[in-house]
Amino acid sequence: MLRRRLLTLPVLSLVLLGVVGVRLVDVQVRHPDRYLAEGEDQRIASVTLPAGRGALVDRDGQALALSVPRRTVYADPSIIDDPGAVAAQLAPLLHVDRLELQDRMTGEGRFSVLARVLDDDVADTVEALDIRGIGTFLEYKRERPSDDLARSVVGTVSGDGSAGISGLELQLDDLLTGTPGEVTYERSKAPGGGAIAGTRRRIQEAQPGAQVSLTLDQALQYETERILAEHLERAGAEGGTAIISRPSTGEVLALANLSRDEETGAFDPSANNLGLTTVYEPGSVNKVITVAGALEEGLVTPDTVWSVPDELEVGDHVFTDSHPHPTTDWSITDIVATSSNVGTIMLGQGLGGDRLDEYLRRFGFGSGTGVDFPAESHGLLLDAEDYRDQSTALGSVPIGQGVSVTALQMLQAFNVLANDGTYVPARLVREVTRADGTVEPVPSEEPHRVVSATTAASVRAMMEQVVSRGTGQAAAVPGYSVAGKTGTARKPQPDGGYEDEDGRMHYVATFVGLLPAENPDLSILVAVDEPDPSRSIYAGDVAAPAFSELARWAVRDLDIPPAAGGSVSEVPDLSDSARDVTDAVIPPSGAREEDATGTAGDGASDPGATGDDADDAVDAVDADGDGAADAAGDGG
């Protein structure tokens, strides 16, 4: 028995030695990397270094949004002995409800955020309390040094400041987002797992996001918002948009969207970039496209004289001019300066539906402006079959009802005329500066020809008459020639018509202008949403004066001189009959004649008044007196 036991012992030893050998082969030969990694995981720890989000700056480098380092307070619920007592201590400091804090400190897990991106003095106070289970870590807070300036353009970020959720913050998120870094170190197995002194440590620095330079001018943006707010208040409006751009480059220098605060009544920057995301029917500012198309097609010249009645039946509707007049011989310049609906519709009929639609699209309607802004609308255009023979659309669309555009699309159409017939895509971003200092210009889409330089110059000359002698006299800028156009359009209502449930009309009044008219270096659009009818609904009263004030400020800020030695293209002077009409609506003194179309309040309530032009109380009235609401509705 003893001998048998003595023989068993060596055999067992050999077996055990074999097992150890196999294990050693597995560890050392077959899977050395796996076990090395397991050891590393037990011994090596890492901490993520947050990366700052890139700044958004204006064209001169003034910060509109930037990220600053701030500390966030967190809790480790697993080691907090008395959550209620800790919550009572922290609630007054963090300005968070005590019971909410207590809930966050009693959940499962070992990490719970209590309050994000605190000011340094608050974070210092929390750390000084030295509460077991409470700590801080670094995050970045997105700050806007100019508060809500250009709010709808800049946009917003997530609560921790790491991701864009609207506006340019969202559009440029890939550029603005930084790359986090990492600190790797050897830790002890003691409770807390602190770093072992003298051991290796590897640091991979965080890389901040790129700085993006915008086309906006901070000072001009501020003045645009201020001036627009003042004029909206005078008009008793609900809100409005103003855009200033440099036509030659497509750069948007200022873009203001204001809406009335229901509680305070003040006009505040809107969170929604209405100038790009919301469409409206532009009214008579759209007439310049109809005129340009007719000139480009050779149907007329600026001095072509047509016999223009004061009403015209199209389809089953009758469209009228703002001021009753006998059938009169008017040049195309007269038609533009008086903003004749009938004359413009006749031009649209000469073009025909297919060509009218073509020019609307060539001028940028129905497509993006080039800025690629989040949720940017491309507008609403009719289908080809809607321009059938005797369609009401051939009456409503040439004068800007029955089509919908964004404010920037409308300004871009005028920029075509400023650029001698070339469409230059709009721009909101100039250049990107990478973390390593590399500066990269941001390319824009290629310009394209829309109409000839001759056509563009002729339309500008006609629009100069609008400001010097026509419906836009309040837009004049001392020392500068201004080419512009007024337009006041009915707002479609949710039911598809133009009357609200109380039978009232609502309006948008727009003025778009270029200066100097000879060689425009500046373009401005002002759109006033729902001006108070008891004051005035007309663009000549509520939008043109705002344009004038904005233009006077902008030419000083941008050092734009009056055109030196240039002249506006020659077009016929207004005829005596055309002057009679403009003088009746806008007397030479500049004051509106109350009984030209009834009082301003009457114009808004008159079922025959569409307000399609800034100084037109009657745009389109059918034989039954139902007005252009039906006409525009039929046109889509």
C-alpha positions as CSV (number, residue, x, y, z in Angstrom):
1,M,0.0,0.0,0.0
2,L,2.8,2.4,0.9
3,R,4.6,1.6,-2.3
4,R,1.5,2.2,-4.3
5,R,1.1,5.7,-2.7
6,L,4.7,6.5,-3.3
7,L,4.2,5.7,-7.0
8,T,1.1,7.8,-7.2
9,L,2.8,10.9,-6.0
10,P,5.3,11.3,-8.9
11,V,2.4,10.6,-11.4
12,L,0.3,13.4,-9.8
13,S,3.3,15.7,-9.9
14,L,3.9,15.0,-13.6
15,V,0.2,15.6,-14.3
16,L,0.2,18.9,-12.4
17,L,3.4,19.9,-14.1
18,G,1.8,19.1,-17.4
19,V,-1.2,21.3,-16.6
20,V,1.1,24.1,-15.5
21,G,3.1,23.7,-18.7
22,V,0.0,23.8,-20.9
23,R,-1.2,26.9,-19.0
24,L,2.2,28.5,-19.5
25,V,2.1,27.8,-23.2
26,D,-1.4,29.2,-23.4
27,V,-0.4,32.4,-21.5
28,Q,3.1,32.9,-23.0
29,V,2.7,31.5,-26.5
30,R,-0.8,31.2,-27.7
31,H,-2.6,34.3,-26.1
32,P,0.1,36.6,-24.7
33,D,-1.7,39.8,-25.8
34,R,-5.0,38.9,-24.2
35,Y,-3.6,38.4,-20.7
36,L,-1.3,41.4,-21.1
37,A,-4.3,43.5,-21.9
38,E,-6.2,42.2,-18.9
39,G,-3.3,43.2,-16.7
40,E,-3.2,46.6,-18.3
41,D,-6.9,47.1,-17.7
42,Q,-6.4,46.4,-14.0
43,R,-3.4,48.6,-13.7
44,I,-4.0,51.4,-16.2
45,A,-6.7,54.1,-16.0
46,S,-7.6,57.0,-18.2
47,V,-9.5,60.3,-17.9
48,T,-11.1,62.0,-20.8
49,L,-10.2,65.6,-21.4
50,P,-13.1,67.6,-22.8
51,A,-12.6,69.6,-26.0
52,G,-13.8,73.1,-26.4
53,R,-16.3,73.9,-29.2
54,G,-15.1,76.2,-31.8
55,A,-16.2,79.9,-31.8
56,L,-18.5,81.6,-34.2
57,V,-17.3,85.1,-34.9
58,D,-18.4,87.9,-37.1
59,R,-16.5,89.1,-40.2
60,D,-14.2,91.2,-38.0
61,G,-13.5,88.5,-35.4
62,Q,-16.0,89.6,-32.8
63,A,-17.3,86.6,-30.9
64,L,-21.0,85.7,-31.4
65,A,-20.7,82.4,-29.6
66,L,-17.8,80.7,-27.8
67,S,-17.2,78.0,-25.3
68,V,-15.6,78.7,-21.9
69,P,-14.5,76.0,-19.3
70,R,-16.8,75.6,-16.4
71,R,-17.1,72.9,-13.7
72,T,-20.1,70.5,-13.4
73,V,-21.1,69.0,-10.0
74,Y,-21.7,65.3,-9.8
75,A,-22.6,62.7,-7.1
76,D,-21.5,59.1,-6.5
77,P,-24.7,57.8,-4.9
78,S,-23.0,54.6,-3.7
79,I,-21.0,56.4,-1.1
80,I,-23.3,59.1,0.1
81,D,-24.5,58.2,3.6
82,D,-27.3,60.8,4.0
83,P,-28.6,62.1,0.6
84,G,-31.3,64.3,2.3
85,A,-28.7,66.2,4.4
86,V,-26.4,66.6,1.4
87,A,-29.2,67.8,-0.7
88,A,-30.2,70.4,1.9
89,Q,-26.6,71.7,1.8
90,L,-26.3,71.9,-1.9
91,A,-29.8,73.1,-3.0
92,P,-29.2,76.8,-2.1
93,L,-25.9,76.8,-3.9
94,L,-26.9,75.0,-7.1
95,H,-30.4,76.6,-7.3
96,V,-31.9,73.1,-7.7
97,D,-34.9,71.8,-5.8
98,R,-33.8,69.9,-2.7
99,L,-36.0,66.9,-3.4
100,E,-34.8,66.7,-6.9
101,L,-31.2,66.7,-5.8
102,Q,-32.1,64.0,-3.2
103,D,-33.6,61.8,-5.9
104,R,-30.5,62.2,-8.1
105,M,-28.3,61.1,-5.2
106,T,-30.3,58.0,-4.3
107,G,-30.4,56.3,-7.7
108,E,-28.5,53.3,-8.8
109,G,-25.0,53.6,-10.3
110,R,-22.0,55.6,-9.3
111,F,-22.4,58.7,-11.3
112,S,-25.2,61.4,-11.4
113,V,-24.9,64.9,-12.6
114,L,-26.4,67.5,-10.2
115,A,-25.7,70.8,-11.9
116,R,-23.9,71.7,-15.1
117,V,-21.3,74.4,-16.0
118,L,-21.4,76.5,-12.9
119,D,-19.7,79.8,-12.3
120,D,-16.3,79.5,-10.7
121,D,-17.4,80.9,-7.4
122,V,-20.2,78.4,-7.0
123,A,-18.0,75.5,-8.0
124,D,-15.3,76.7,-5.6
125,T,-17.8,76.8,-2.7
126,V,-19.1,73.3,-3.5
127,E,-15.5,71.9,-3.5
128,A,-14.7,73.6,-0.3
129,L,-17.5,71.8,1.5
130,D,-15.5,68.6,0.9
131,I,-18.6,66.3,1.0
132,R,-17.9,62.6,0.5
133,G,-19.4,61.4,-2.8
134,I,-19.6,64.9,-4.3
135,G,-17.1,66.1,-6.9
136,T,-16.7,68.3,-10.0
137,F,-15.3,67.8,-13.5
138,L,-14.6,70.1,-16.4
139,E,-17.1,70.8,-19.2
140,Y,-17.6,73.7,-21.5
141,K,-20.4,76.3,-21.4
142,R,-21.5,77.9,-24.7
143,E,-21.8,81.6,-24.1
144,R,-22.9,84.5,-26.4
145,P,-21.2,87.7,-25.5
146,S,-23.8,89.7,-27.3
147,D,-26.7,87.9,-25.7
148,D,-29.5,87.3,-28.2
149,L,-27.9,89.2,-31.1
150,A,-28.5,87.3,-34.3
151,R,-30.1,84.6,-32.2
152,S,-32.0,82.9,-35.0
153,V,-28.9,82.8,-37.2
154,V,-26.4,81.6,-34.6
155,G,-28.7,79.0,-33.2
156,T,-28.5,76.9,-30.0
157,V,-26.5,74.0,-28.5
158,S,-27.3,71.1,-26.2
159,G,-27.4,71.6,-22.4
160,D,-23.8,70.4,-22.0
161,G,-22.6,72.7,-24.9
162,S,-21.3,69.8,-26.9
163,A,-23.6,69.6,-29.9
164,G,-25.5,72.1,-32.1
165,I,-29.3,71.7,-32.2
166,S,-30.4,74.6,-34.4
167,G,-29.1,77.4,-36.7
168,L,-25.5,77.6,-37.7
169,E,-24.6,75.7,-34.5
170,L,-26.3,72.7,-36.1
171,Q,-25.3,73.4,-39.7
172,L,-21.6,73.7,-38.8
173,D,-21.6,71.1,-36.0
174,D,-18.9,68.9,-37.6
175,L,-16.5,71.9,-37.9
176,L,-17.3,73.3,-34.4
177,T,-17.1,70.1,-32.5
178,G,-13.7,69.4,-31.0
179,T,-11.8,66.1,-30.5
180,P,-11.6,65.1,-26.8
181,G,-8.2,64.3,-25.3
182,E,-7.1,61.6,-22.8
183,V,-4.8,61.2,-19.8
184,T,-3.6,57.6,-19.2
185,Y,-1.8,56.7,-15.9
186,E,-1.0,53.7,-13.6
187,R,-3.2,53.4,-10.6
188,S,-2.9,51.5,-7.4
189,K,-5.3,48.8,-6.2
190,A,-5.9,50.6,-3.0
191,P,-9.4,52.0,-2.4
192,G,-9.9,55.0,-4.6
193,G,-7.4,53.8,-7.2
194,G,-5.2,56.9,-7.2
195,A,-2.3,57.4,-9.5
196,I,1.0,55.8,-8.6
197,A,3.7,58.5,-8.1
198,G,6.6,58.3,-10.5
199,T,4.9,55.9,-12.9
200,R,4.4,56.5,-16.6
201,R,1.7,59.0,-17.7
202,R,0.6,59.7,-21.3
203,I,-1.3,62.8,-22.3
204,Q,-3.2,63.2,-25.5
205,E,-4.2,66.8,-25.7
206,A,-7.8,67.7,-26.6
207,Q,-8.2,69.5,-29.9
208,P,-10.7,72.4,-29.9
209,G,-13.2,72.7,-32.8
210,A,-12.5,75.1,-35.6
211,Q,-13.3,78.8,-35.4
212,V,-15.9,79.8,-38.0
213,S,-16.0,83.4,-39.4
214,L,-19.4,84.5,-40.6
215,T,-20.3,87.2,-43.1
216,L,-22.3,89.0,-40.5
217,D,-21.2,92.4,-39.2
218,Q,-21.9,92.5,-35.5
219,A,-22.3,96.3,-35.3
220,L,-24.6,96.3,-38.3
221,Q,-26.6,93.4,-36.9
222,Y,-27.1,95.3,-33.7
223,E,-28.3,98.5,-35.5
224,T,-30.5,96.4,-37.8
225,E,-32.3,94.8,-34.9
226,R,-32.6,98.2,-33.1
227,I,-33.9,100.1,-36.1
228,L,-36.3,97.3,-37.1
229,A,-37.7,97.1,-33.6
230,E,-38.4,100.9,-33.6
231,H,-40.2,100.8,-36.9
232,L,-42.2,97.7,-36.0
233,E,-43.4,99.5,-32.8
234,R,-44.4,102.5,-34.9
235,A,-46.4,100.3,-37.3
236,G,-48.1,98.3,-34.5
237,A,-46.9,95.2,-36.2
238,E,-46.6,91.6,-34.9
239,G,-43.0,91.1,-36.1
240,G,-40.7,91.6,-39.0
241,T,-37.5,90.7,-40.9
242,A,-34.7,92.8,-42.2
243,I,-31.8,91.6,-44.3
244,I,-28.7,93.5,-45.5
245,S,-26.4,92.0,-48.1
246,R,-23.5,92.8,-50.4
247,P,-24.9,91.8,-53.9
248,S,-21.5,91.4,-55.6
249,T,-20.4,88.6,-53.1
250,G,-23.7,87.3,-51.8
251,E,-22.6,88.0,-48.3
252,V,-25.4,88.5,-45.7
253,L,-24.2,91.3,-43.5
254,A,-27.2,91.4,-41.2
255,L,-30.2,89.2,-40.8
256,A,-32.8,90.2,-38.1
257,N,-36.0,88.4,-37.2
258,L,-38.0,90.0,-34.5
259,S,-41.3,89.0,-33.0
260,R,-43.5,90.6,-30.3
261,D,-43.3,89.2,-26.8
262,E,-46.8,88.5,-25.7
263,E,-46.1,89.3,-22.1
264,T,-43.9,92.4,-22.4
265,G,-45.0,93.7,-25.8
266,A,-41.4,94.3,-26.7
267,F,-39.8,93.0,-30.0
268,D,-37.3,90.3,-29.3
269,P,-35.0,88.3,-31.6
270,S,-36.9,85.2,-32.7
271,A,-35.5,81.8,-32.2
272,N,-36.8,80.9,-35.7
273,N,-34.8,82.3,-38.7
274,L,-38.0,83.5,-40.4
275,G,-36.1,85.1,-43.3
276,L,-35.1,81.6,-44.5
277,T,-37.5,79.1,-43.0
278,T,-40.9,80.8,-43.5
279,V,-42.6,81.7,-46.8
280,Y,-44.9,84.5,-47.6
281,E,-46.6,85.9,-50.7
282,P,-44.4,88.9,-51.6
283,G,-46.9,91.1,-53.5
284,S,-45.7,93.9,-55.8
285,V,-42.0,93.5,-55.1
286,N,-42.4,90.5,-57.3
287,K,-43.4,92.7,-60.3
288,V,-39.7,93.4,-61.1
289,I,-39.3,89.8,-62.2
290,T,-42.3,90.0,-64.6
291,V,-40.9,93.2,-66.0
292,A,-37.4,91.8,-66.4
293,G,-38.7,88.8,-68.2
294,A,-40.7,90.9,-70.6
295,L,-37.7,93.1,-71.3
296,E,-35.3,90.1,-71.7
297,E,-37.7,88.3,-74.1
298,G,-37.9,91.5,-76.3
299,L,-41.6,91.9,-75.8
300,V,-41.1,95.5,-74.7
301,T,-38.5,98.2,-74.0
302,P,-38.5,100.7,-71.2
303,D,-40.2,103.3,-73.4
304,T,-42.7,101.0,-75.1
305,V,-46.1,102.6,-74.7
306,W,-49.2,100.4,-73.9
307,S,-52.8,101.4,-73.6
308,V,-53.5,100.5,-69.9
309,P,-57.0,100.4,-68.5
310,D,-57.6,100.5,-64.8
311,E,-59.2,97.1,-64.7
312,L,-58.6,93.8,-66.5
313,E,-60.6,90.5,-66.4
314,V,-58.4,87.4,-66.2
315,G,-60.2,84.1,-65.9
316,D,-63.3,84.8,-63.9
317,H,-61.8,87.7,-61.9
318,V,-61.4,91.4,-62.4
319,F,-58.1,93.0,-61.3
320,T,-57.9,96.7,-60.8
321,D,-55.3,99.4,-60.3
322,S,-54.9,101.3,-57.0
323,H,-56.2,104.5,-58.4
324,P,-59.1,104.8,-60.8
325,H,-57.9,106.2,-64.2
326,P,-59.2,106.2,-67.7
327,T,-57.5,103.9,-70.2
328,T,-54.2,105.6,-70.5
329,D,-51.1,105.4,-72.7
330,W,-48.3,104.4,-70.4
331,S,-44.7,103.4,-70.9
332,I,-43.3,100.4,-69.1
333,T,-41.5,102.8,-66.8
334,D,-44.9,104.4,-66.0
335,I,-46.2,100.9,-65.2
336,V,-43.4,100.2,-62.8
337,A,-43.4,103.6,-61.1
338,T,-47.1,103.6,-60.5
339,S,-47.0,99.9,-59.6
340,S,-49.8,99.3,-62.1
341,N,-51.4,95.9,-61.5
342,V,-53.1,95.9,-64.8
343,G,-50.1,96.9,-66.8
344,T,-47.9,94.2,-65.0
345,I,-50.6,91.5,-65.6
346,M,-50.6,92.5,-69.3
347,L,-46.8,91.9,-69.4
348,G,-47.3,88.6,-67.7
349,Q,-49.9,87.6,-70.2
350,G,-47.4,88.5,-73.0
351,L,-44.8,86.2,-71.4
352,G,-47.3,83.3,-70.9
353,G,-47.4,80.8,-68.1
354,D,-44.3,78.8,-69.2
355,R,-42.0,81.7,-69.6
356,L,-43.3,83.4,-66.4
357,D,-42.6,80.3,-64.5
358,E,-39.2,80.0,-66.1
359,Y,-38.2,83.5,-65.0
360,L,-39.4,83.0,-61.4
361,R,-37.2,80.0,-61.2
362,R,-34.2,81.6,-62.9
363,F,-34.4,84.4,-60.3
364,G,-34.1,81.8,-57.6
365,F,-37.6,80.9,-56.6
366,G,-38.3,77.3,-55.9
367,S,-34.7,76.5,-54.9
368,G,-32.1,77.2,-52.1
369,T,-30.3,80.5,-51.8
370,G,-26.9,78.9,-51.3
371,V,-26.6,79.2,-47.5
372,D,-27.9,75.6,-46.9
373,F,-29.4,76.7,-43.6
374,P,-31.2,74.1,-41.5
375,A,-34.9,73.9,-42.4
376,E,-34.5,76.5,-45.1
377,S,-37.6,76.6,-47.3
378,H,-37.4,76.6,-51.1
379,G,-40.7,78.4,-51.4
380,L,-43.9,77.4,-53.2
381,L,-44.5,77.7,-56.9
382,L,-47.4,76.6,-59.1
383,D,-47.4,73.6,-61.4
384,A,-47.2,74.2,-65.1
385,E,-50.8,73.2,-65.7
386,D,-52.0,76.0,-63.3
387,Y,-51.1,78.5,-66.0
388,R,-53.7,77.3,-68.4
389,D,-55.4,79.7,-70.8
390,Q,-57.5,82.2,-68.9
391,S,-56.2,81.0,-65.6
392,T,-56.5,83.4,-62.7
393,A,-52.8,82.6,-62.0
394,L,-51.9,84.7,-65.1
395,G,-53.4,87.6,-63.2
396,S,-52.3,86.9,-59.6
397,V,-48.7,85.6,-60.1
398,P,-47.3,88.5,-62.1
399,I,-48.2,90.8,-59.3
400,G,-46.9,88.5,-56.5
401,Q,-49.9,86.7,-55.1
402,G,-50.3,83.0,-55.4
403,V,-46.6,82.3,-55.1
404,S,-44.7,82.0,-51.8
405,V,-41.0,82.9,-51.2
406,T,-38.6,83.4,-48.3
407,A,-37.4,86.9,-47.5
408,L,-33.8,85.9,-48.6
409,Q,-35.1,84.5,-51.9
410,M,-36.8,87.8,-52.6
411,L,-33.7,89.8,-51.7
412,Q,-31.6,87.5,-53.9
413,A,-33.9,88.2,-56.9
414,F,-33.2,91.9,-56.5
415,N,-29.5,91.1,-56.1
416,V,-29.6,89.7,-59.7
417,L,-30.6,93.2,-60.9
418,A,-27.8,94.7,-58.7
419,N,-25.3,92.3,-60.3
420,D,-26.1,93.2,-63.9
421,G,-28.2,90.1,-64.4
422,T,-26.0,87.5,-62.6
423,Y,-27.3,85.4,-59.7
424,V,-24.6,85.2,-57.0
425,P,-25.5,82.6,-54.3
426,A,-26.0,84.0,-50.8
427,R,-23.3,83.3,-48.1
428,L,-23.3,83.3,-44.3
429,V,-19.9,81.7,-43.8
430,R,-16.6,83.3,-44.9
431,E,-13.8,81.1,-43.6
432,V,-12.7,78.4,-41.2
433,T,-9.7,78.6,-38.9
434,R,-8.5,75.1,-37.8
435,A,-7.0,74.3,-34.4
436,D,-3.5,74.4,-35.9
437,G,-4.1,77.9,-37.2
438,T,-4.8,76.9,-40.8
439,V,-7.3,79.3,-42.5
440,E,-9.6,77.8,-45.1
441,P,-11.9,80.1,-47.2
442,V,-15.3,78.5,-47.6
443,P,-16.2,78.2,-51.3
444,S,-19.6,79.2,-52.5
445,E,-21.7,78.0,-55.4
446,E,-20.9,79.3,-58.8
447,P,-22.8,82.4,-60.1
448,H,-25.0,82.1,-63.2
449,R,-26.5,84.4,-65.7
450,V,-30.2,85.2,-65.4
451,V,-30.8,88.2,-67.6
452,S,-28.6,90.5,-69.6
453,A,-26.8,93.4,-68.1
454,T,-28.9,95.7,-70.3
455,T,-32.1,94.3,-68.9
456,A,-30.9,94.5,-65.3
457,A,-29.8,98.2,-65.7
458,S,-33.1,99.1,-67.3
459,V,-35.1,97.6,-64.4
460,R,-32.9,99.3,-61.9
461,A,-33.5,102.6,-63.7
462,M,-37.3,102.1,-63.5
463,M,-37.0,101.2,-59.8
464,E,-35.1,104.4,-59.3
465,Q,-38.2,106.2,-60.5
466,V,-40.2,104.3,-57.9
467,V,-38.1,106.0,-55.2
468,S,-37.7,109.4,-56.8
469,R,-41.2,109.9,-58.1
470,G,-43.3,106.7,-57.3
471,T,-44.6,104.7,-54.5
472,G,-41.3,104.3,-52.6
473,Q,-40.4,108.0,-51.9
474,A,-40.0,107.4,-48.2
475,A,-37.0,105.1,-49.0
476,A,-34.9,107.9,-50.2
477,V,-31.3,108.2,-48.8
478,P,-29.8,111.8,-49.0
479,G,-26.8,111.9,-51.4
480,Y,-27.5,108.4,-52.9
481,S,-29.6,107.2,-55.8
482,V,-31.9,104.3,-54.6
483,A,-33.6,101.7,-56.8
484,G,-36.4,99.9,-55.0
485,K,-39.9,98.5,-55.0
486,T,-42.8,98.4,-52.5
487,G,-45.2,95.5,-52.0
488,T,-48.0,94.9,-49.5
489,A,-49.6,91.4,-49.8
490,R,-52.4,89.6,-48.2
491,K,-51.5,86.8,-45.8
492,P,-53.1,83.4,-46.6
493,Q,-55.0,82.1,-43.6
494,P,-55.1,78.5,-42.3
495,D,-58.4,77.7,-44.2
496,G,-56.8,78.6,-47.5
497,G,-58.4,82.0,-48.0
498,Y,-57.3,85.5,-47.0
499,E,-59.9,86.3,-44.4
500,D,-59.7,85.2,-40.8
501,E,-62.6,83.9,-38.9
502,D,-63.7,87.5,-38.2
503,G,-63.6,88.4,-41.9
504,R,-60.5,90.5,-41.5
505,M,-57.5,90.6,-43.8
506,H,-53.9,90.4,-42.6
507,Y,-50.9,91.9,-44.5
508,V,-47.2,91.7,-45.0
509,A,-45.6,95.0,-46.2
510,T,-42.2,94.7,-48.0
511,F,-39.7,97.2,-49.4
512,V,-36.5,96.0,-51.2
513,G,-33.9,98.5,-52.4
514,L,-30.5,98.8,-53.9
515,L,-27.9,101.6,-53.7
516,P,-26.3,103.3,-55.3
517,A,-28.7,102.6,-58.1
518,E,-25.9,103.1,-60.7
519,N,-23.7,100.3,-59.4
520,P,-25.3,98.8,-56.3
521,D,-23.0,97.8,-53.5
522,L,-25.7,97.3,-50.9
523,S,-29.1,95.6,-50.9
524,I,-31.7,95.7,-48.1
525,L,-35.1,94.0,-47.6
526,V,-37.5,95.1,-44.9
527,A,-40.7,93.0,-44.3
528,V,-43.2,94.1,-41.7
529,D,-45.6,91.4,-40.6
530,E,-49.2,92.4,-39.8
531,P,-48.9,96.2,-39.4
532,D,-51.8,97.7,-37.5
533,P,-54.5,98.7,-40.1
534,S,-55.6,101.6,-38.0
535,R,-52.2,103.2,-38.7
536,S,-51.2,101.9,-42.1
537,I,-50.8,98.6,-43.9
538,Y,-48.7,100.0,-46.8
539,A,-45.0,99.3,-47.4
540,G,-44.5,102.9,-48.5
541,D,-45.5,103.9,-44.9
542,V,-44.1,101.1,-42.7
543,A,-41.2,99.4,-44.6
544,A,-39.7,102.1,-46.8
545,P,-38.9,104.4,-43.9
546,A,-37.1,101.6,-42.1
547,F,-35.1,100.8,-45.3
548,S,-34.0,104.5,-45.4
549,E,-32.8,104.5,-41.9
550,L,-31.0,101.2,-42.2
551,A,-29.4,102.3,-45.5
552,R,-28.1,105.6,-44.0
553,W,-26.5,103.7,-41.1
554,A,-25.1,100.9,-43.4
555,V,-23.4,103.2,-45.9
556,R,-21.5,104.9,-43.1
557,D,-20.6,101.7,-41.3
558,L,-19.4,100.1,-44.6
559,D,-17.8,103.2,-46.1
560,I,-19.9,103.0,-49.3
561,P,-19.6,106.2,-51.2
562,P,-22.2,107.6,-53.6
563,A,-21.6,106.5,-57.2
564,A,-18.8,108.6,-58.5
565,G,-19.4,109.7,-62.1
566,G,-21.9,107.0,-62.7
567,S,-25.5,107.4,-63.9
568,V,-28.6,105.4,-64.0
569,S,-29.6,103.9,-67.4
570,E,-31.8,106.2,-69.4
571,V,-35.5,105.4,-69.2
572,P,-38.4,107.7,-70.0
573,D,-39.5,110.3,-67.5
574,L,-42.8,109.6,-66.0
575,S,-45.7,110.8,-68.1
576,D,-48.0,113.5,-66.8
577,S,-50.8,110.9,-66.3
578,A,-48.5,108.6,-64.3
579,R,-47.3,111.6,-62.2
580,D,-51.0,112.4,-61.5
581,V,-51.4,108.9,-60.1
582,T,-48.3,108.9,-57.9
583,D,-49.0,112.4,-56.7
584,A,-52.5,111.3,-55.7
585,V,-51.2,108.4,-53.7
586,I,-48.0,110.0,-52.4
587,P,-48.3,113.8,-52.7
588,P,-45.1,115.8,-53.5
589,S,-45.0,116.7,-49.8
590,G,-44.6,113.1,-48.9
591,A,-47.7,112.8,-46.9
592,R,-50.3,110.2,-47.9
593,E,-53.5,111.7,-49.1
594,E,-56.2,110.2,-46.9
595,D,-58.9,109.9,-49.5
596,A,-56.6,108.5,-52.2
597,T,-58.0,105.0,-51.5
598,G,-59.9,105.7,-48.3
599,T,-58.2,105.9,-44.9
600,A,-55.5,103.4,-44.1
601,G,-58.0,101.7,-41.8
602,D,-60.6,101.6,-44.5
603,G,-58.2,100.0,-46.9
604,A,-57.7,97.1,-44.6
605,S,-61.4,96.4,-44.1
606,D,-62.5,97.1,-47.6
607,P,-63.3,93.7,-49.2
608,G,-62.0,95.1,-52.5
609,A,-58.6,95.9,-51.1
610,T,-55.8,93.4,-51.3
611,G,-53.0,95.7,-50.4
612,D,-50.8,94.0,-53.0
613,D,-48.7,97.1,-53.5
614,A,-47.4,99.4,-50.8
615,D,-49.7,102.1,-52.1
616,D,-52.4,100.1,-53.8
617,A,-55.6,99.8,-51.8
618,V,-57.1,97.7,-54.6
619,D,-55.1,95.0,-56.3
620,A,-57.6,92.6,-57.6
621,V,-61.4,92.8,-57.4
622,D,-63.6,90.4,-59.2
623,A,-67.0,91.3,-60.6
624,D,-68.7,90.3,-57.4
625,G,-66.4,92.3,-55.2
626,D,-65.0,89.3,-53.5
627,G,-61.5,90.6,-54.1
628,A,-58.1,89.0,-54.9
629,A,-58.5,86.5,-52.1
630,D,-60.3,84.2,-54.5
631,A,-58.0,85.1,-57.3
632,A,-54.9,84.3,-55.4
633,G,-56.5,81.2,-53.9
634,D,-57.3,79.9,-57.3
635,G,-53.8,80.5,-58.3
636,G,-52.4,78.4,-55.5
